[in-house]
Amino acid sequence: MSYPLSSIFTDVTATAMQLEYPLTKQYRRCFDPIAASCHGILLFAIDNVSVVLWNPSIRKFTKLPSLEESLYGYGFSFGYDHSGDSYK
């Protein structure tokens, strides 16, 4: 089954809504990098020691335990494991 690309842009009805940003003023900066995303869940890396997972569709977030500072920094990524039905 296929659809022409033009149908994606012409047959769309969208409703905008205001989402409450999960990061408090103590963490908020003018730019918070989204380090990864999977199935609509966003992973924010803040100063390379704080990590926040946010699911804007259900308006919930989780701040993960802080990481120890590292001379080399950190790389962040995550994905969904279908066999275990979990995010990693």
Biotite code that builds the C-alpha atoms (Angstrom):
import biotite.structure as struc

atoms = struc.array([
    struc.Atom([0.000, 0.000, 0.000], chain_id="A", res_id=1, res_name="MET", atom_name="CA", element="C"),
    struc.Atom([1.333, 3.460, -0.813], chain_id="A", res_id=2, res_name="SER", atom_name="CA", element="C"),
    struc.Atom([0.159, 7.025, -0.639], chain_id="A", res_id=3, res_name="TYR", atom_name="CA", element="C"),
    struc.Atom([1.398, 9.970, -2.652], chain_id="A", res_id=4, res_name="PRO", atom_name="CA", element="C"),
    struc.Atom([3.467, 12.387, -0.585], chain_id="A", res_id=5, res_name="LEU", atom_name="CA", element="C"),
    struc.Atom([1.148, 15.271, -1.474], chain_id="A", res_id=6, res_name="SER", atom_name="CA", element="C"),
    struc.Atom([-1.739, 13.577, 0.378], chain_id="A", res_id=7, res_name="SER", atom_name="CA", element="C"),
    struc.Atom([0.203, 13.844, 3.624], chain_id="A", res_id=8, res_name="ILE", atom_name="CA", element="C"),
    struc.Atom([0.168, 17.628, 3.402], chain_id="A", res_id=9, res_name="PHE", atom_name="CA", element="C"),
    struc.Atom([-3.262, 18.272, 1.890], chain_id="A", res_id=10, res_name="THR", atom_name="CA", element="C"),
    struc.Atom([-5.508, 15.871, 3.806], chain_id="A", res_id=11, res_name="ASP", atom_name="CA", element="C"),
    struc.Atom([-4.368, 16.826, 7.295], chain_id="A", res_id=12, res_name="VAL", atom_name="CA", element="C"),
    struc.Atom([-6.366, 18.393, 10.081], chain_id="A", res_id=13, res_name="THR", atom_name="CA", element="C"),
    struc.Atom([-4.295, 19.373, 13.083], chain_id="A", res_id=14, res_name="ALA", atom_name="CA", element="C"),
    struc.Atom([-5.219, 20.835, 16.418], chain_id="A", res_id=15, res_name="THR", atom_name="CA", element="C"),
    struc.Atom([-2.548, 22.705, 18.346], chain_id="A", res_id=16, res_name="ALA", atom_name="CA", element="C"),
    struc.Atom([-2.379, 22.504, 22.109], chain_id="A", res_id=17, res_name="MET", atom_name="CA", element="C"),
    struc.Atom([-0.147, 24.052, 24.726], chain_id="A", res_id=18, res_name="GLN", atom_name="CA", element="C"),
    struc.Atom([2.106, 21.492, 26.424], chain_id="A", res_id=19, res_name="LEU", atom_name="CA", element="C"),
    struc.Atom([3.554, 22.075, 29.860], chain_id="A", res_id=20, res_name="GLU", atom_name="CA", element="C"),
    struc.Atom([7.314, 21.932, 29.526], chain_id="A", res_id=21, res_name="TYR", atom_name="CA", element="C"),
    struc.Atom([8.669, 19.481, 32.119], chain_id="A", res_id=22, res_name="PRO", atom_name="CA", element="C"),
    struc.Atom([11.861, 21.265, 33.071], chain_id="A", res_id=23, res_name="LEU", atom_name="CA", element="C"),
    struc.Atom([11.684, 23.723, 35.944], chain_id="A", res_id=24, res_name="THR", atom_name="CA", element="C"),
    struc.Atom([13.400, 27.085, 35.817], chain_id="A", res_id=25, res_name="LYS", atom_name="CA", element="C"),
    struc.Atom([16.446, 25.678, 37.599], chain_id="A", res_id=26, res_name="GLN", atom_name="CA", element="C"),
    struc.Atom([17.097, 23.404, 34.604], chain_id="A", res_id=27, res_name="TYR", atom_name="CA", element="C"),
    struc.Atom([15.616, 25.483, 31.801], chain_id="A", res_id=28, res_name="ARG", atom_name="CA", element="C"),
    struc.Atom([17.964, 27.302, 29.465], chain_id="A", res_id=29, res_name="ARG", atom_name="CA", element="C"),
    struc.Atom([17.396, 28.897, 26.114], chain_id="A", res_id=30, res_name="CYS", atom_name="CA", element="C"),
    struc.Atom([18.386, 25.571, 24.532], chain_id="A", res_id=31, res_name="PHE", atom_name="CA", element="C"),
    struc.Atom([17.904, 22.142, 26.060], chain_id="A", res_id=32, res_name="ASP", atom_name="CA", element="C"),
    struc.Atom([19.312, 19.486, 23.761], chain_id="A", res_id=33, res_name="PRO", atom_name="CA", element="C"),
    struc.Atom([17.085, 16.602, 22.823], chain_id="A", res_id=34, res_name="ILE", atom_name="CA", element="C"),
    struc.Atom([19.646, 13.818, 22.949], chain_id="A", res_id=35, res_name="ALA", atom_name="CA", element="C"),
    struc.Atom([17.357, 11.060, 21.658], chain_id="A", res_id=36, res_name="ALA", atom_name="CA", element="C"),
    struc.Atom([13.752, 10.159, 20.932], chain_id="A", res_id=37, res_name="SER", atom_name="CA", element="C"),
    struc.Atom([11.820, 6.935, 20.492], chain_id="A", res_id=38, res_name="CYS", atom_name="CA", element="C"),
    struc.Atom([8.079, 6.461, 19.900], chain_id="A", res_id=39, res_name="HIS", atom_name="CA", element="C"),
    struc.Atom([7.362, 10.053, 20.940], chain_id="A", res_id=40, res_name="GLY", atom_name="CA", element="C"),
    struc.Atom([9.372, 9.923, 24.171], chain_id="A", res_id=41, res_name="ILE", atom_name="CA", element="C"),
    struc.Atom([12.050, 12.619, 24.320], chain_id="A", res_id=42, res_name="LEU", atom_name="CA", element="C"),
    struc.Atom([15.333, 12.353, 26.198], chain_id="A", res_id=43, res_name="LEU", atom_name="CA", element="C"),
    struc.Atom([16.856, 15.663, 27.323], chain_id="A", res_id=44, res_name="PHE", atom_name="CA", element="C"),
    struc.Atom([20.519, 15.773, 28.363], chain_id="A", res_id=45, res_name="ALA", atom_name="CA", element="C"),
    struc.Atom([21.202, 18.765, 30.599], chain_id="A", res_id=46, res_name="ILE", atom_name="CA", element="C"),
    struc.Atom([24.826, 19.705, 31.231], chain_id="A", res_id=47, res_name="ASP", atom_name="CA", element="C"),
    struc.Atom([25.750, 16.075, 30.482], chain_id="A", res_id=48, res_name="ASN", atom_name="CA", element="C"),
    struc.Atom([24.936, 15.013, 34.056], chain_id="A", res_id=49, res_name="VAL", atom_name="CA", element="C"),
    struc.Atom([21.133, 15.308, 34.263], chain_id="A", res_id=50, res_name="SER", atom_name="CA", element="C"),
    struc.Atom([18.791, 13.285, 32.073], chain_id="A", res_id=51, res_name="VAL", atom_name="CA", element="C"),
    struc.Atom([15.038, 13.794, 31.714], chain_id="A", res_id=52, res_name="VAL", atom_name="CA", element="C"),
    struc.Atom([12.614, 11.522, 29.839], chain_id="A", res_id=53, res_name="LEU", atom_name="CA", element="C"),
    struc.Atom([9.420, 13.264, 28.693], chain_id="A", res_id=54, res_name="TRP", atom_name="CA", element="C"),
    struc.Atom([6.304, 11.840, 27.075], chain_id="A", res_id=55, res_name="ASN", atom_name="CA", element="C"),
    struc.Atom([4.423, 14.945, 25.896], chain_id="A", res_id=56, res_name="PRO", atom_name="CA", element="C"),
    struc.Atom([1.382, 12.954, 24.740], chain_id="A", res_id=57, res_name="SER", atom_name="CA", element="C"),
    struc.Atom([0.532, 11.913, 28.317], chain_id="A", res_id=58, res_name="ILE", atom_name="CA", element="C"),
    struc.Atom([2.205, 14.970, 29.892], chain_id="A", res_id=59, res_name="ARG", atom_name="CA", element="C"),
    struc.Atom([4.506, 12.978, 32.170], chain_id="A", res_id=60, res_name="LYS", atom_name="CA", element="C"),
    struc.Atom([8.241, 13.179, 32.714], chain_id="A", res_id=61, res_name="PHE", atom_name="CA", element="C"),
    struc.Atom([10.886, 11.428, 34.788], chain_id="A", res_id=62, res_name="THR", atom_name="CA", element="C"),
    struc.Atom([14.212, 12.854, 35.908], chain_id="A", res_id=63, res_name="LYS", atom_name="CA", element="C"),
    struc.Atom([16.762, 10.058, 36.048], chain_id="A", res_id=64, res_name="LEU", atom_name="CA", element="C"),
    struc.Atom([19.436, 9.931, 38.772], chain_id="A", res_id=65, res_name="PRO", atom_name="CA", element="C"),
    struc.Atom([22.301, 12.354, 38.096], chain_id="A", res_id=66, res_name="SER", atom_name="CA", element="C"),
    struc.Atom([25.436, 11.016, 36.472], chain_id="A", res_id=67, res_name="LEU", atom_name="CA", element="C"),
    struc.Atom([28.954, 11.532, 37.749], chain_id="A", res_id=68, res_name="GLU", atom_name="CA", element="C"),
    struc.Atom([30.893, 14.141, 35.811], chain_id="A", res_id=69, res_name="GLU", atom_name="CA", element="C"),
    struc.Atom([33.262, 12.694, 33.234], chain_id="A", res_id=70, res_name="SER", atom_name="CA", element="C"),
    struc.Atom([36.241, 14.164, 31.412], chain_id="A", res_id=71, res_name="LEU", atom_name="CA", element="C"),
    struc.Atom([35.008, 12.505, 28.235], chain_id="A", res_id=72, res_name="TYR", atom_name="CA", element="C"),
    struc.Atom([31.309, 13.346, 28.494], chain_id="A", res_id=73, res_name="GLY", atom_name="CA", element="C"),
    struc.Atom([28.455, 10.970, 27.815], chain_id="A", res_id=74, res_name="TYR", atom_name="CA", element="C"),
    struc.Atom([26.588, 9.692, 24.795], chain_id="A", res_id=75, res_name="GLY", atom_name="CA", element="C"),
    struc.Atom([22.853, 9.175, 25.190], chain_id="A", res_id=76, res_name="PHE", atom_name="CA", element="C"),
    struc.Atom([20.553, 6.902, 23.267], chain_id="A", res_id=77, res_name="SER", atom_name="CA", element="C"),
    struc.Atom([17.620, 4.637, 23.894], chain_id="A", res_id=78, res_name="PHE", atom_name="CA", element="C"),
    struc.Atom([15.225, 2.417, 22.039], chain_id="A", res_id=79, res_name="GLY", atom_name="CA", element="C"),
    struc.Atom([12.344, 0.028, 22.362], chain_id="A", res_id=80, res_name="TYR", atom_name="CA", element="C"),
    struc.Atom([12.825, -3.717, 22.881], chain_id="A", res_id=81, res_name="ASP", atom_name="CA", element="C"),
    struc.Atom([9.855, -5.448, 21.229], chain_id="A", res_id=82, res_name="HIS", atom_name="CA", element="C"),
    struc.Atom([10.660, -8.850, 22.713], chain_id="A", res_id=83, res_name="SER", atom_name="CA", element="C"),
    struc.Atom([10.687, -7.534, 26.285], chain_id="A", res_id=84, res_name="GLY", atom_name="CA", element="C"),
    struc.Atom([8.120, -4.772, 25.694], chain_id="A", res_id=85, res_name="ASP", atom_name="CA", element="C"),
    struc.Atom([10.370, -2.211, 27.369], chain_id="A", res_id=86, res_name="SER", atom_name="CA", element="C"),
    struc.Atom([12.429, 0.882, 26.633], chain_id="A", res_id=87, res_name="TYR", atom_name="CA", element="C"),
    struc.Atom([16.195, 0.716, 27.108], chain_id="A", res_id=88, res_name="LYS", atom_name="CA", element="C"),
])
